[in-house]
Amino acid sequence: MVTPLRQDTIRTAPKVLLHDHLDGGVRPATLLDLAAETGYQALPASDPDALAGWFTAAASSGSLERYLETFAHTVALMQDRDAIVRVAAECAEDLADDGVVYAEVRFAPELHVEQELSLPEVIEAVLEGFAQGTASAASRGRAVVMRALLTAMRHAARSTEIAELAVRYRDRGVAGFDIAGAEAGFPPTRHLDAFEYLRRENAHFTIHAGEGFGLPSIWEAIQWCGADRLGHGVRIVDDIAVDDSGTPVLGRLARYVRDRRIPLEMAPTSNVQTGAALSIADHPIGLLTRLRFRVTVNTDNRLMSGCTMTSEMTALAETFGYGWADLQWFTINAMKSAFLPFDERLAIIEKVIKPGYAALA
Ligand SMILES: [Zn+2]
């Protein structure tokens, strides 16, 4: 018998997450604890529910200032080793409890060195937290494989240094590299040295592109920088026209992205909050899925968007009428696109994902 698709059943399905920010997924109760420990007075609410509500409201306010303020709080409270270990451990536990079986979680080491930590110490704290959280989830019967992506800020000038750290830690839990931050005015080619270095080192990277800015950003990320994947890539729809008979016609860049199976790390709720899409129903993920682009589903910032992998999958199933086969397709797309060695990806697809969906559908 086919299991009905509901929030609780979707939670039990294996899911894969490629685009999630560590500082965008802190538990509200943990923020309150850390603020009390460090004497941080600036949090805008004093109970977890009110604080969670403040974060989602600020992130969907349409004001960039208020949106950035949300990260100012989380980053301010992640400046010492214990805080970072705790946040990373809880991240692994929360993802495991949400049915995520493989996750790449990214963070920008350069944002966590305002007090006592060096860049390597930040990375080691996150990896320690992932190990602790993975072990505690496993002891409850929930298996999740965690990998880190190191993010460099696109407005800053530390991308080569961060890329070198991604290579230095690649056998210890760091799977790749990314750049993030305001797209307009900060094209990815600004960090070409870092990307060329990573390619010489046979390392993997993704680039936030086509979220706040359009096709030129996507084109540069792929054709100049050589990105393995696109963070969001929503605006690739600008290169897809619809002819008189209603048939989509792909431009050359959109064709290239589809032909080369370049993964799109889409995060519907986050994209609606930032204005990259008007609503989930209007989100290009519907069209791009119909056209069989390599679409993946992601959370981006679980705290700011008030979402989980389960809630994103549920919203898509409700909006577009997706069934288990579609959710499995998104999940296998993501696993195929992971920065994990091929044999390990295959093992998770064959031993975890396919049996998990077979039991539901
Ligand atoms: Zn992001």
Residues whose N, C-alpha, C, O or C-beta is under 5 A from the ligand:
A	BS01	ZN	D300
